[in-house]
C-alpha cells in the first residue's frame, strides 16, 4: 500500500510538471509513467497477503471488520484492506509467585481466602487457544489484547469464587482435583462465550500459611510414629509367638523322652556311641562295667 501512495504522489508531480511551460514540462510524461508503475506495483502487492502457519487473519476496511477469515497460506484481498493476525495455536498464560516465571513480571500468584478464613497462595497455568472462526468477533468485541481483558481476569475470578467453598487443608490435599475440575468448568463456560477454547488448567502449586503447614507436618510425623509403633508391636508379637512355639516343642520333646525311652533302648544307644568312639584314631581307654552303667572313657 505504501508503494501505491508513493505512486500517487509521483503522478501528481508529473501532472504539475506537464502543466508548466518551462523546460521541466518535457519530463512530465516520464514522471507520470513512473508514478503509474508505482501505483500498479503497490496495488498488486497489496492484493496478496500471506498468513503464517498457526495463524488466521481478519480483514478491516475503513474500520469495518469483515466476517471472512483468512487462513494460512496465500490470500487475495481488497488492496485497501488491513489484515490483523490472530494466533490460533495453544497459548499459555501463567500466574506464578516466582519472579520471571509467570506471564507478568514479579509476584503474580493468586491469594485467596478459603472457607476457614485462611489465605492460600495458588500458582496457575491456563492453556487455551483462539477459535479461528471466532477471530472476527474477538476483534470487534474485545480486540487483540484478550489476554489482559479476558484470560487473566476470568481465571482469577473463577479461582476466588470456588476457593471459598473449601478449607485450606482440603485444597492442599484431598479436594485438590475436585477444585481444579470446578474452576475448569467455570473458566471454560466464560471462554466459550468469547471465542476462546480452554484446553487445560494446571494448578501448579498451593501454598498454605506457615502455621497450617507446621500443623500438617506435626500430624504427619505423629501418624508415622504411630505406624512405626504398630510395626514394632507386631514384630514383638511375632517374636513372642515364635518363642512360645519353640518352648512348646522343647516341652513336647522332653515329654517324649521321659515317657518313651526304655533301659534297653538306652543300652542300645550307648553301644552305638561306643562303636563310633572305637573307630576314632585317638588313643583311649574304655572301662566297662557290669553292663548296667555307662562306661568310663579315658584318653586324649
C-alpha positions as CSV (number, residue, x, y, z in Angstrom):
1,X,0.0,0.0,0.0
2,X,2.9,2.3,0.7
3,X,4.1,2.0,-2.9
4,X,0.7,3.0,-4.2
5,X,0.7,6.1,-2.1
6,X,4.2,7.0,-3.4
7,X,3.0,6.3,-7.0
8,X,0.0,8.7,-6.5
9,X,2.4,11.4,-5.2
10,X,4.6,10.9,-8.3
11,X,1.6,11.1,-10.6
12,X,0.6,14.4,-9.1
13,X,4.1,15.7,-9.6
14,X,4.0,14.5,-13.2
15,X,0.8,16.4,-13.9
16,X,2.2,19.5,-12.3
17,X,5.3,19.3,-14.4
18,X,3.2,18.7,-17.6
19,X,1.2,21.9,-16.9
20,X,4.2,24.1,-16.8
21,X,5.6,25.9,-19.8
22,X,9.2,25.6,-18.8
23,X,11.8,23.0,-19.9
24,X,10.8,20.8,-17.0
25,X,7.5,20.1,-18.6
26,X,9.1,17.6,-21.0
27,X,9.8,15.3,-18.0
28,X,6.1,15.3,-17.0
29,X,5.2,12.3,-19.1
30,X,8.1,10.2,-17.8
31,X,7.2,11.1,-14.2
32,X,3.6,10.3,-14.8
33,X,4.5,6.9,-16.2
34,X,6.8,6.2,-13.2
35,X,4.0,7.1,-10.8
36,X,1.6,4.9,-12.6
37,X,4.0,2.0,-12.4
38,X,4.5,2.5,-8.6
39,X,0.7,2.6,-8.2
40,X,0.2,-0.6,-10.1
41,X,3.0,-2.4,-8.2
42,X,1.6,-1.2,-4.9
43,X,-1.9,-2.4,-5.7
44,X,-0.6,-5.8,-6.9
45,X,1.4,-6.3,-3.7
46,X,-1.5,-5.2,-1.5
47,X,-3.8,-7.7,-3.2
48,X,-1.8,-10.6,-1.9
49,X,-1.5,-11.5,1.7
50,X,0.5,-14.4,3.2
51,X,-0.8,-15.8,6.5
52,X,1.7,-17.8,8.5
53,X,1.1,-21.3,9.8
54,X,-0.8,-21.4,13.1
55,X,-2.4,-18.0,12.4
56,X,-5.6,-16.6,10.8
57,X,-6.2,-13.1,9.5
58,X,-9.2,-10.7,9.9
59,X,-9.8,-8.0,7.3
60,X,-10.7,-4.5,8.1
61,X,-11.8,-1.9,5.6
62,X,-12.1,1.7,6.9
63,X,-12.8,0.3,10.4
64,X,-15.4,-2.2,9.3
65,X,-14.5,-5.8,10.2
66,X,-15.1,-8.4,7.6
67,X,-16.5,-11.7,8.9
68,X,-14.5,-13.7,6.4
69,X,-11.4,-15.4,8.0
70,X,-8.1,-15.6,6.1
71,X,-6.4,-18.9,6.8
72,X,-2.7,-19.8,6.5
73,X,-1.3,-19.5,3.0
74,X,-1.6,-17.0,0.2
75,X,-4.8,-15.0,0.1
76,X,-6.1,-12.4,-2.4
77,X,-7.8,-9.5,-0.7
78,X,-9.0,-6.0,-1.2
79,X,-5.9,-3.8,-1.8
80,X,-7.1,-1.2,0.7
81,X,-8.0,-3.7,3.4
82,X,-5.9,-4.1,6.6
83,X,-5.3,-7.6,7.9
84,X,-5.0,-8.3,11.7
85,X,-3.3,-11.6,12.5
86,X,-4.5,-13.9,15.3
87,X,-2.5,-16.7,16.8
88,X,-4.7,-19.9,16.9
89,X,-2.0,-22.2,18.4
90,X,-2.1,-23.3,22.0
91,X,-1.2,-20.4,24.3
92,X,0.0,-20.5,27.9
93,X,-0.8,-17.8,30.5
94,X,0.9,-18.5,33.8
95,X,0.3,-16.7,37.1
96,X,3.1,-17.5,39.5
97,X,4.7,-16.2,42.6
98,X,8.2,-16.9,41.3
99,X,9.8,-13.9,39.7
100,X,10.1,-14.1,35.9
101,X,8.3,-17.4,35.8
102,X,4.8,-16.1,35.0
103,X,3.4,-14.1,32.1
104,X,3.7,-11.0,34.2
105,X,6.9,-9.9,36.0
106,X,7.1,-10.2,39.8
107,X,4.7,-12.0,42.1
108,X,1.6,-12.7,40.2
109,X,0.2,-15.6,42.2
110,X,-3.4,-15.6,43.4
111,X,-4.1,-15.0,47.1
112,X,-7.5,-16.3,48.0
113,X,-9.4,-16.9,51.2
114,X,-10.5,-20.4,52.0
115,X,-13.7,-21.5,53.8
116,X,-12.0,-21.5,57.1
117,X,-10.7,-17.9,56.6
118,X,-7.1,-18.7,55.8
119,X,-5.1,-17.1,53.0
120,X,-3.9,-19.6,50.4
121,X,-1.5,-18.8,47.6
122,X,-2.1,-20.5,44.3
123,X,0.1,-20.7,41.1
124,X,-1.9,-21.4,38.0
125,X,-1.3,-22.1,34.3
126,X,-4.1,-21.7,31.7
127,X,-3.7,-23.5,28.3
128,X,-6.1,-22.1,25.7
129,X,-6.4,-21.2,22.1
130,X,-8.3,-18.7,19.9
131,X,-11.1,-20.3,17.8
132,X,-10.3,-19.5,14.2
133,X,-14.0,-18.9,13.3
134,X,-14.4,-16.5,16.2
135,X,-11.5,-14.3,15.3
136,X,-13.6,-11.5,13.7
137,X,-15.9,-11.4,16.7
138,X,-12.9,-11.2,19.0
139,X,-11.5,-8.3,17.0
140,X,-14.9,-6.4,17.1
141,X,-15.9,-7.1,20.7
142,X,-12.5,-7.5,22.6
143,X,-9.6,-6.5,20.4
144,X,-6.2,-8.2,20.2
145,X,-5.5,-7.8,23.9
146,X,-7.7,-10.7,25.0
147,X,-5.0,-11.9,27.5
148,X,-5.4,-9.0,29.8
149,X,-9.1,-8.3,29.1
150,X,-10.4,-11.9,29.3
151,X,-7.9,-14.7,30.2
152,X,-6.4,-13.1,33.2
153,X,-9.5,-11.6,35.0
154,X,-11.8,-14.5,34.2
155,X,-9.3,-17.1,35.6
156,X,-8.5,-15.1,38.7
157,X,-12.2,-14.5,39.5
158,X,-13.1,-18.2,38.9
159,X,-10.4,-19.3,41.4
160,X,-11.5,-16.9,44.1
161,X,-15.2,-17.8,43.7
162,X,-14.6,-21.5,44.0
163,X,-11.8,-21.4,46.7
164,X,-14.3,-20.1,49.3
165,X,-16.1,-23.5,49.3
166,X,-13.1,-25.4,50.6
167,X,-11.0,-25.5,53.7
168,X,-7.3,-24.7,53.2
169,X,-6.1,-28.2,54.0
170,X,-8.7,-29.7,51.7
171,X,-7.5,-27.5,48.9
172,X,-3.9,-28.7,49.5
173,X,-4.7,-32.4,49.7
174,X,-8.0,-34.3,49.3
175,X,-10.1,-31.8,47.4
176,X,-7.4,-30.5,45.0
177,X,-8.6,-32.4,41.9
178,X,-12.2,-31.5,42.6
179,X,-11.3,-27.8,43.0
180,X,-9.4,-27.9,39.7
181,X,-12.3,-29.5,37.9
182,X,-14.7,-26.8,39.2
183,X,-12.6,-23.9,38.1
184,X,-12.0,-25.5,34.7
185,X,-15.8,-25.7,34.2
186,X,-16.3,-22.1,35.2
187,X,-13.5,-20.7,33.1
188,X,-14.4,-22.9,30.1
189,X,-18.0,-21.6,30.1
190,X,-16.8,-18.0,30.1
191,X,-14.2,-18.6,27.4
192,X,-16.7,-20.2,25.1
193,X,-18.9,-17.1,25.1
194,X,-15.9,-15.0,23.9
195,X,-14.5,-17.2,21.2
196,X,-11.7,-18.9,23.3
197,X,-11.3,-22.6,23.9
198,X,-9.9,-23.7,27.2
199,X,-7.7,-26.8,26.7
200,X,-6.2,-27.5,30.1
201,X,-6.0,-25.9,33.5
202,X,-3.0,-26.6,35.7
203,X,-3.0,-25.8,39.4
204,X,0.8,-25.8,39.7
205,X,1.2,-25.1,43.4
206,X,-0.9,-24.4,46.5
207,X,0.9,-22.7,49.4
208,X,-0.6,-22.8,52.9
209,X,0.1,-20.4,55.8
210,X,3.2,-21.3,57.8
211,X,1.1,-22.2,60.9
212,X,-1.1,-24.6,58.9
213,X,2.0,-26.2,57.3
214,X,3.5,-26.8,60.7
215,X,0.3,-28.4,62.0
216,X,0.2,-30.7,58.9
217,X,3.8,-31.7,59.3
218,X,3.3,-32.4,63.0
219,X,0.2,-34.6,62.2
220,X,2.2,-36.5,59.5
221,X,5.1,-37.1,62.0
222,X,2.6,-38.4,64.6
223,X,1.0,-40.7,62.1
224,X,4.4,-42.0,61.0
225,X,5.4,-42.6,64.7
226,X,2.1,-44.5,65.3
227,X,2.7,-46.6,62.2
228,X,6.2,-47.3,63.4
229,X,5.0,-48.4,66.8
230,X,2.4,-50.6,65.2
231,X,5.1,-52.3,63.3
232,X,7.3,-52.7,66.4
233,X,4.4,-54.2,68.3
234,X,3.5,-56.6,65.5
235,X,7.1,-57.7,65.3
236,X,7.2,-58.3,69.1
237,X,4.0,-60.4,68.9
238,X,5.5,-62.5,66.2
239,X,8.7,-63.0,68.2
240,X,6.7,-63.9,71.3
241,X,4.7,-66.4,69.2
242,X,7.9,-67.9,67.8
243,X,9.3,-68.4,71.3
244,X,6.1,-69.9,72.6
245,X,6.1,-72.4,69.7
246,X,9.8,-73.2,70.4
247,X,9.1,-73.7,74.1
248,X,6.2,-75.9,73.3
249,X,8.3,-78.0,71.0
250,X,11.0,-78.4,73.7
251,X,8.4,-79.4,76.3
252,X,6.9,-81.9,73.9
253,X,10.4,-83.4,73.2
254,X,11.2,-83.7,76.9
255,X,7.9,-85.4,77.5
256,X,8.5,-87.9,74.7
257,X,12.0,-88.6,76.1
258,X,10.7,-89.1,79.7
259,X,7.9,-91.4,78.7
260,X,9.1,-93.2,75.6
261,X,12.8,-94.3,76.3
262,X,13.3,-97.7,78.0
263,X,16.5,-99.2,79.5
264,X,17.1,-101.5,76.6
265,X,16.9,-98.5,74.1
266,X,19.3,-96.5,76.2
267,X,21.7,-99.5,76.3
268,X,21.4,-99.8,72.5
269,X,22.2,-96.2,72.0
270,X,25.2,-96.5,74.3
271,X,26.6,-99.4,72.3
272,X,26.3,-97.4,69.1
273,X,28.1,-94.5,70.7
274,X,30.9,-96.8,71.9
275,X,31.2,-98.3,68.5
276,X,31.7,-94.8,67.0
277,X,34.4,-94.0,69.6
278,X,36.2,-97.2,68.9
279,X,36.6,-96.2,65.2
280,X,38.3,-92.9,66.3
281,X,42.2,-92.9,65.7
282,X,42.8,-91.2,69.1
283,X,44.1,-93.2,72.0
284,X,41.6,-94.0,74.6
285,X,40.8,-96.4,77.4
286,X,37.3,-97.7,77.9
287,X,36.4,-99.1,81.4
288,X,33.4,-101.4,81.0
289,X,31.2,-102.0,84.0
290,X,28.7,-104.7,84.5
291,X,26.6,-103.6,81.6
292,X,24.2,-101.7,83.6
293,X,26.0,-98.3,83.7
294,X,27.7,-96.0,81.2
295,X,31.3,-97.0,80.5
296,X,34.2,-94.6,81.6
297,X,36.3,-93.4,78.7
298,X,39.9,-92.3,79.4
299,X,42.1,-90.9,76.7
300,X,43.4,-87.8,74.8
